């Protein structure tokens, strides 16, 4: 098909000039024949297919046009013609007269069904509707093609609830018949031949508007392309704006920002028209065609047709219109500006009223503050007047305290905001110095505690107290204690003898809750400790009759860890004094016993092992065991130190110096036809010399069991020889009794531990349940204060080694093995604890 009909000028004619210019304007002919199915169609010839737009054409093949040819003036500016505007009535009349070959489709030729119609879509479908109207028929041959298959599709649909003859969906709203197609009559556009809806579509989706509405819409759309049949000229429509509308427009519009103001002052050159125009803002371009939309006839808005003279309006005064429009714009801007100024003044009035209210409140507050400050000033001036030496009624410390209480209760804000430091220095400090002028802290330690406690609540800074500060310039009470109270304490400490510690300890105990913490630390560190250290250096345990613990231990509640540096020289001097000591001298125990709970367990045990245990071992080695004439003094000297030395150290002494000799005497006695009753008494007598804690130790228990075994073997080996009647039974009974006592003692210990665990609480016991045997050992070590930790880098047969106290152990499948002399020996947990102690 040829496209030559597109390359025509604005009048519907081809240009015969050889300038190779084509016009692409859309004319009325194009718009009218677009929907005309009977228009003549131009069939492309062979020559046109070969040469395209350069092919020669006959004049009768061209579209109908009117007007003669005339020479074009190419020096004139380009004239842009709007493609979508309607031509004038005169031009349409000429077009109708000159159009003989093709006639545009008239209104009556269009079907009445042409035009949009509103349909009932799925949005108006109700669930109660059983199906579409087109689905009321029953189709017996639905799915008949499945007779050639296995019919799986029909079976699947029936399993999912499908009923033959009804639509798909929850409410059977689906259509039954397939979508029908309707063949269009010709090759026109959609809707050119009327409605294309099928009967099924009309039943399923009926239209909701009437034929009258469709006709009215059609006429309205068609009238856009036709001239007014009445031929009367439309009157201009004018738009009127009230003052309120202008005010509303001014309120909505925002002020221009700085970049917008700069753009508003840009020089703009408009070259879109025939003449060049200069504007000084972009806003002037928007007002270039500021005329009513329908003010002039449509003909005056279109360029004149070729060969026709442009009709000049009868009344056209552009200068006057411009001036009037300028006056209107200035008036509008003035109205908007006045409205903004009025709104600004109103807002200013509201703002000033709020400011007035705030200022009145501030003024009232300031008046109250001035009144309160004047009263406070009167009270302070009265105090200053009474402090003068010439005053007959001098101010006392109690009266001054009442004045400060009044300031704190009635004028709290002024009291907290004022400079209490200067006020206290000027008034309170002189009175406090006079109050403590004749005070002796060692004789009357509680003197002044009540009055100072009262001043503490009045002067101490709460914020400084909460932060634990030490700034003298920020707290009046701290400065009062430091400058008034501390000088008396320094004088007393310089005259104090450390061995007379009770008065000084009582004095500090009375003031510990009143004075600041940092002042107490200063007293203890700078005044008390140097005196004690100097006295310890001069102490001699051999010549001093006063025990050192009598004047050191009273300082423990106050100084605690501060006394740690004194313990080392004390232990050193005690060790030197014990070099020539003999266990028969019981004074050593009296001197050492008070220090047992003061020294750390490790340092105490080391001191005992170094200075006491060797002396006791030597004494026990000199003990002679004679059943016929026994001297027990040496044994009593050693046993008397039980509780001072550890059980393990005492058991070690017995194993090394006592039990070998004791068992040897027993064996030699049994080999000489002894009296077994005397042996039994001798055995029970020695066993009664030891405490239950020592007897419960596994090593001691093993030694006494070994003695029983020796006696049983002696009784059993004398078969046939003379033996006392009942000796064997007595020894067997003794063995059985001793073994039962040991068993009962162990059961009692286990029951006692269980009761202690129950008393600690079910929750605590549940939280400390050991997960394995190692955790159990760790728990027991914590209960008995025994160190349990792994030995780094040491293993035995792949098992980690641990230190349990001073014993080396390892754990294998829930069994504890203890390192013996030659091999590893399994042991119970209780025996392990006893050995560690």
HELIX and SHEET records of a PDB file:
HELIX    1   1 UNK A    4  UNK A    6  5                                   3    
HELIX    2   2 UNK A   28  UNK A   34  1                                   7    
HELIX    3   3 UNK A   46  UNK A   51  1                                   6    
HELIX    4   4 UNK A   52  UNK A   54  5                                   3    
HELIX    5   5 UNK A   59  UNK A   61  5                                   3    
HELIX    6   6 UNK A   89  UNK A   98  1                                  10    
HELIX    7   7 UNK A  122  UNK A  124  5                                   3    
HELIX    8   8 UNK A  133  UNK A  135  5                                   3    
HELIX    9   9 UNK A  144  UNK A  148  5                                   5    
HELIX   10  10 UNK A  152  UNK A  159  1                                   8    
HELIX   11  11 UNK A  199  UNK A  204  1                                   6    
HELIX   12  12 UNK A  211  UNK A  222  1                                  12    
HELIX   13  13 UNK A  223  UNK A  225  5                                   3    
HELIX   14  14 UNK A  243  UNK A  252  1                                  10    
HELIX   15  15 UNK A  258  UNK A  264  1                                   7    
HELIX   16  16 UNK A  282  UNK A  286  1                                   5    
HELIX   17  17 UNK A  298  UNK A  301  1                                   4    
HELIX   18  18 UNK A  318  UNK A  386  1                                  69    
HELIX   19  19 UNK A  397  UNK A  410  1                                  14    
HELIX   20  20 UNK A  412  UNK A  417  1                                   6    
HELIX   21  21 UNK A  420  UNK A  435  1                                  16    
HELIX   22  22 UNK A  449  UNK A  459  1                                  11    
HELIX   23  23 UNK A  462  UNK A  467  1                                   6    
HELIX   24  24 UNK A  476  UNK A  480  1                                   5    
HELIX   25  25 UNK A  481  UNK A  485  3                                   5    
HELIX   26  26 UNK A  486  UNK A  495  1                                  10    
HELIX   27  27 UNK A  502  UNK A  511  1                                  10    
HELIX   28  28 UNK A  517  UNK A  522  1                                   6    
HELIX   29  29 UNK A  523  UNK A  528  3                                   6    
HELIX   30  30 UNK A  529  UNK A  537  1                                   9    
HELIX   31  31 UNK A  549  UNK A  552  1                                   4    
HELIX   32  32 UNK A  553  UNK A  555  5                                   3    
HELIX   33  33 UNK A  556  UNK A  559  1                                   4    
HELIX   34  34 UNK A  560  UNK A  563  5                                   4    
HELIX   35  35 UNK A  564  UNK A  577  1                                  14    
HELIX   36  36 UNK A  587  UNK A  593  1                                   7    
HELIX   37  37 UNK A  601  UNK A  611  1                                  11    
HELIX   38  38 UNK A  613  UNK A  621  1                                   9    
HELIX   39  39 UNK A  633  UNK A  639  1                                   7    
HELIX   40  40 UNK A  647  UNK A  657  1                                  11    
HELIX   41  41 UNK A  659  UNK A  670  1                                  12    
HELIX   42  42 UNK A  676  UNK A  688  1                                  13    
HELIX   43  43 UNK A  692  UNK A  695  1                                   4    
HELIX   44  44 UNK A  698  UNK A  717  1                                  20    
HELIX   45  45 UNK A  727  UNK A  759  1                                  33    
HELIX   46  46 UNK A  762  UNK A  767  1                                   6    
HELIX   47  47 UNK A  773  UNK A  783  1                                  11    
HELIX   48  48 UNK A  829  UNK A  836  1                                   8    
SHEET    1   A 2 UNK A 268  UNK A 270  0                                        
SHEET    2   A 2 UNK A 277  UNK A 279 -1                                        
SHEET    1   B 5 UNK A 788  UNK A 796  0                                        
SHEET    2   B 5 UNK A 799  UNK A 804 -1                                        
SHEET    3   B 5 UNK A 807  UNK A 812 -1                                        
SHEET    4   B 5 UNK A 815  UNK A 819 -1                                        
SHEET    5   B 5 UNK A 824  UNK A 827 -1                                        
END                                                                             
